[in-house]
């Protein structure tokens, strides 16, 4: 992976910044392409980290027999 990406949170923050710049649309084409490429790198990094976290959770779930919360849990708290 790219050594310039520090961690998931930093990657998300940079990706959000890139999206904002691209949405403004005031950039030269070459700059836009460079930002887009960097955004793809960041997106892949984040996706990879999320998949890794999901695998770790699945392993913990299998080992610890953690069950998902039943549907509707906490709904009583929202009712007046």
Steps between C-alpha positions, in 0.01 A plus 500: 500500500591867475741603776365856491168385645533499879177346619131456423391826662765703316405332173132581548580863583721537193240329282230740622727794420564366150129449435427856609771640268377292207138602559597867486625442145742795481809286440702442185444163339841360595452597866154345500641177358775490763247557777272232354789251492588581860135459593495154345811404700340627821173327423674167442699542820182572700315211339786267583504613863124456530519147357780420743294630793201296382711183490631568849146548629387177333787313668413651837135416446583136425738462792302695755159394377390862491153526355363807323255710698140402434307720259316777676735511798490850640178595319328555836744782575383695194130479581342787701 
